[in-house]
Amino acid sequence: MGNIVSVHSFRGGTGKSNTVANVAALLSTEGYRVGVVDTDIQSPGIHVLFGLRGDSLGATLNDYLWRGAAINTVAQDVTPAQISGDGKLFLIPSSTKPGEISRVLREGYDAQKLTTGFTGLVKALDLDYLIIDTHPGLNEETLLSMVMSNTLVIVMRPDQQDYEGTYITVQVAQQLGVPNLMLVVNKTPRILKPDEVKSEVETTYGIEVAAVLPHSEEMMNLASRGIFAQHYPDHPMTEHYRRIARKLSGT
C-alpha cells in the first residue's frame, strides 16, 4: 500500500500548493509513482502549476464526488519529461467551473466518499505516494484526510498568525494519532537566519522542521507558470524541495 501524505496549512498563502507540486514532481523523477489530489474544491488551482488550464481540465474530482465516475478515470498524467525508471505523476484536479464551485459552497460534498477515493486511487494507479493538497483551515475533509495519512506536512510562514494556527493544527493532528508530522517553514525573510528559525519552530512545536524555505524572487517571477524545480533544477530552493522529498521517502 502506498503512503498517503496530506500537505496542509492553517491559512492560505503559505505556498502549500507549490510545495506539493514540486515535491511530487521530484519524487516522480526519482522513479516513484505519485498521485496529487486537489481537495481545495472551493478554490482549486494546483493544476496551473502542472501547465493545465481550468477550462480544459476534462474530468475532475467533482465527477467522482457527484456523478459516479471511477476515481482513477479522473486522474490526468502530468509526468515530467525526465523520469527515472517507472516514475509517474498523476493529477486529480478539482473543477474550476463557477457553477460547480458554487455547488460546493451551497451543498457541500460527501467527505467520507472523498477519503474512500484516496485508497481507491492508490490501488488503481499502483501509487507509491498519494499527496493531498488540502483546503486551508480545519474542516471535516481535512480531519478525515489527517486520519488516513501516514504523514502530515504542515506548511507555515514565520508569522505570528501562522504560529498560532499551526499550534492548533498540530494539537488536532496529535489527538487524531497521525503517525508522522513534519513542518515546512516557507517564505522566510532573508533577514532571518534559517538555523535559528528551524530551532525556534522545533522548540515551539516539538516537531521536526523538514526545511526552511527562503522568500524567493525567482519563485515570485515564475508566478505559477510551472514547476519551480523543473525551471530551476540547480537553485537552492529546489534543493530544499529535494530535502522534503527525501524526508518523505526515507532516503
Secondary structure as the mmCIF struct_conf table of DSSP 4:
data_model
#
loop_
_struct_conf.conf_type_id
_struct_conf.id
_struct_conf.beg_label_comp_id
_struct_conf.beg_label_asym_id
_struct_conf.beg_label_seq_id
_struct_conf.end_label_comp_id
_struct_conf.end_label_asym_id
_struct_conf.end_label_seq_id
HELX_LH_PP_P HELX_LH_PP_P1 GLY A 2 GLY A 2
STRN STRN1 ASN A 3 HIS A 8
BEND BEND1 PHE A 10 GLY A 12
BEND BEND2 THR A 14 GLY A 15
HELX_RH_AL_P HELX_RH_AL_P1 LYS A 16 THR A 29
TURN_TY1_P TURN_TY1_P1 GLU A 30 GLY A 31
STRN STRN2 ARG A 33 ASP A 38
TURN_TY1_P TURN_TY1_P2 ILE A 41 GLN A 42
BEND BEND3 SER A 43 SER A 43
HELX_RH_3T_P HELX_RH_3T_P1 ILE A 46 PHE A 50
TURN_TY1_P TURN_TY1_P3 GLY A 51 GLY A 51
HELX_RH_3T_P HELX_RH_3T_P2 GLY A 54 SER A 56
BEND BEND4 ALA A 59 ALA A 59
HELX_RH_AL_P HELX_RH_AL_P2 LEU A 61 ARG A 67
HELX_RH_3T_P HELX_RH_3T_P3 ILE A 71 VAL A 74
STRN STRN3 GLN A 76 ASP A 77
BEND BEND5 ALA A 81 GLN A 82
TURN_TY1_P TURN_TY1_P4 GLY A 85 ASP A 86
STRN STRN4 LYS A 88 ILE A 92
HELX_LH_PP_P HELX_LH_PP_P2 PRO A 93 SER A 95
HELX_RH_AL_P HELX_RH_AL_P3 PRO A 98 GLU A 107
HELX_RH_AL_P HELX_RH_AL_P4 ALA A 111 ALA A 124
TURN_TY1_P TURN_TY1_P5 LEU A 125 ASP A 126
BEND BEND6 ASP A 128 ASP A 128
STRN STRN5 TYR A 129 ASP A 133
HELX_LH_PP_P HELX_LH_PP_P3 THR A 134 HIS A 135
BEND BEND7 PRO A 136 GLY A 137
HELX_RH_AL_P HELX_RH_AL_P5 GLU A 140 MET A 148
BEND BEND8 ASN A 150 ASN A 150
STRN STRN6 THR A 151 MET A 156
BEND BEND9 PRO A 158 ASP A 159
HELX_RH_AL_P HELX_RH_AL_P6 GLN A 160 LEU A 176
TURN_TY1_P TURN_TY1_P6 GLY A 177 GLY A 177
BEND BEND10 PRO A 179 PRO A 179
STRN STRN7 ASN A 180 THR A 188
TURN_TY1_P TURN_TY1_P7 ARG A 190 ILE A 191
BEND BEND11 LEU A 192 LEU A 192
HELX_RH_AL_P HELX_RH_AL_P7 PRO A 194 TYR A 205
BEND BEND12 GLY A 206 ILE A 207
STRN STRN8 VAL A 209 PRO A 214
HELX_LH_PP_P HELX_LH_PP_P4 HIS A 215 HIS A 215
HELX_RH_AL_P HELX_RH_AL_P8 GLU A 217 LEU A 222
TURN_TY1_P TURN_TY1_P8 ALA A 223 SER A 224
BEND BEND13 ARG A 225 GLY A 226
HELX_RH_AL_P HELX_RH_AL_P9 PHE A 228 HIS A 231
TURN_TY1_P TURN_TY1_P9 PRO A 233 ASP A 234
BEND BEND14 HIS A 235 HIS A 235
HELX_RH_AL_P HELX_RH_AL_P10 PRO A 236 SER A 249
TURN_TY1_P TURN_TY1_P10 GLY A 250 GLY A 250
#
